[in-house]
Amino acid sequence: MIRLKNVHKAFGNNAVLNGVDLHVPKGESMVIIGGSGTGKSVTLKCILGLVKPDIGTITVADKDIKDGDRDALLSRFGMLFQGGALFDSMPVWQNIAFRLVQSGVSTDEARALAIEKLRRVGLKPDVADRFPAELSGGMQKRVGLARAIAADPEIIFFDEPTTGLDPIMAGVINDLIREIVVEMGATAMTITHDMSSVRAIADRVAMLHDGTIKWTGTVTEMDTTGDPYVHQFINGLSEGPIAAIR
Amino acid sequence: MIRSATLLLGSTGRAVLNAIGAIGAVALFAAQTIGQIARPPFYWREFVSACITIGYFSLPVVGLTALFTGGALALQIYAGGARFNAEAVVPSIVAIGMVRELGPVLGGLMVAARVASSIAAEIGTMKVTEQIDALVTLSTNPMKYLTVPRVLAATLTVPVLVLIGDIIGIMGGYLVGTSRLGFNAAAYLQNTADFLEFWDIASGLVKGAVFGFIVALMGCYFGMTSGRGAQGVGAATKAAVVAASVLILAANYILTEAFFTA
């Protein structure tokens, strides 16, 4: 479904991606792990076209993302941003139904769908008329999730879905993501350094370090692999090939 | 000595190149904005909201500025005119001064302070909180959704603000002229009407449209190119106000040359 071949990206002298090769088959939930500043977010942004790779090709359903109608391509995606990225000038229901309203769906229909999606992520309908600033961090994540799934996308990206949440709320969000991805049959890509998220969400895991994929495998393989990068990362060791101070 | 000279030349060269680069980037942004105006979709709701925020809510500050400026102008012209027995020119000079220069320039500067800063802060915050990236992933062009409605709204509403400011400014001169300087009310108004020409008013309105375009464009440009964090948004806001103010004054000179010296 999604394939990255030899993707490079540098910002000035700072090379962030140094030849990323990755394949995410249709319907699979891929989680990319790696330390801060290793290029996880840039990888997702390259696929979405928010950042233009310097070298390399990215294909979605065997079509190069540079070719064809970009809006049509993006309509296949849903994205949960790290900080929610909810539009603070509009109420929750308009955030969730944003794409639908822009595509000409009537206000009543869009609002009803937004409330349905709110229920799906465990929020009550009265949240619909509140503004994002009035919600807790966990509620904002749920609203962000509702917005990501509002148009029933084929591909969903989750950027650090549990950052800033307490462990219980993080568990709730992880379970919700897993349920929704399975229920929708969507292809999912998640970037995180929260190992509880990895174990709850992933079909397969990819380890990104120094702008390249160092290892890929299933969650079970991750626990037993002898790869020094993965071993150091999942066990939170300060000694190993990944420098503790970067 | 040679090393110091080289360093000085190097830093001067870098500053010049950066300045040229910035001018090019702003010009490109302006061209992209204009290019997007005619292309669908047009976000009417955003446009109406921007008209209210930029135009309607700027009325008090523009009105008060015009009122006090008109009054002060009447006092100054009366005092200056008294030196060569020309006190009678107060109504006509107040009117011409307000509609040609002070109405558009001071109105533009007040709108720059109020609107360029708020647009830059709003869009800058949207950028650093990834709301602009979110717009893109929701198949919405940020230039069309954020920039075009604001630039168009400012270009259309600032001339209206200038017109209202002109009327209030002339009224300020009238109030001071009749209450403090001993002018006859009817004669003051008659004098104002007699000497004011259509082009005096129209040129001020054209200036207002140009200044409105500059204000919103600077707010949007610096918001869209804002750096990270609170510091980045603060710097973008300051840069938007400074750039809008300087460009308004520069554009005012160029337009005055074009309108009145041909």
Chai-1 contact restraints between the chains, C-beta under 6 A:
chainA,res_idxA,chainB,res_idxB,connection_type,confidence,min_distance_angstrom,max_distance_angstrom,comment,restraint_id
A,L48,B,T137,contact,1.0,0.0,6.0,A-B,restraint_1
A,L50,B,D133,contact,1.0,0.0,6.0,A-B,restraint_2
A,L50,B,V136,contact,1.0,0.0,6.0,A-B,restraint_3
A,D71,B,S139,contact,1.0,0.0,6.0,A-B,restraint_4
A,L74,B,T137,contact,1.0,0.0,6.0,A-B,restraint_5
A,L74,B,S139,contact,1.0,0.0,6.0,A-B,restraint_6
A,S75,B,S139,contact,1.0,0.0,6.0,A-B,restraint_7
A,M79,B,T137,contact,1.0,0.0,6.0,A-B,restraint_8
A,F81,B,E130,contact,1.0,0.0,6.0,A-B,restraint_9
A,F81,B,A134,contact,1.0,0.0,6.0,A-B,restraint_10
A,G83,B,T129,contact,1.0,0.0,6.0,A-B,restraint_11
A,A85,B,E130,contact,1.0,0.0,6.0,A-B,restraint_12
A,A85,B,Q131,contact,1.0,0.0,6.0,A-B,restraint_13
A,A85,B,A134,contact,1.0,0.0,6.0,A-B,restraint_14
A,F87,B,Q131,contact,1.0,0.0,6.0,A-B,restraint_15
A,F98,B,L138,contact,1.0,0.0,6.0,A-B,restraint_16
A,R99,B,L138,contact,1.0,0.0,6.0,A-B,restraint_17
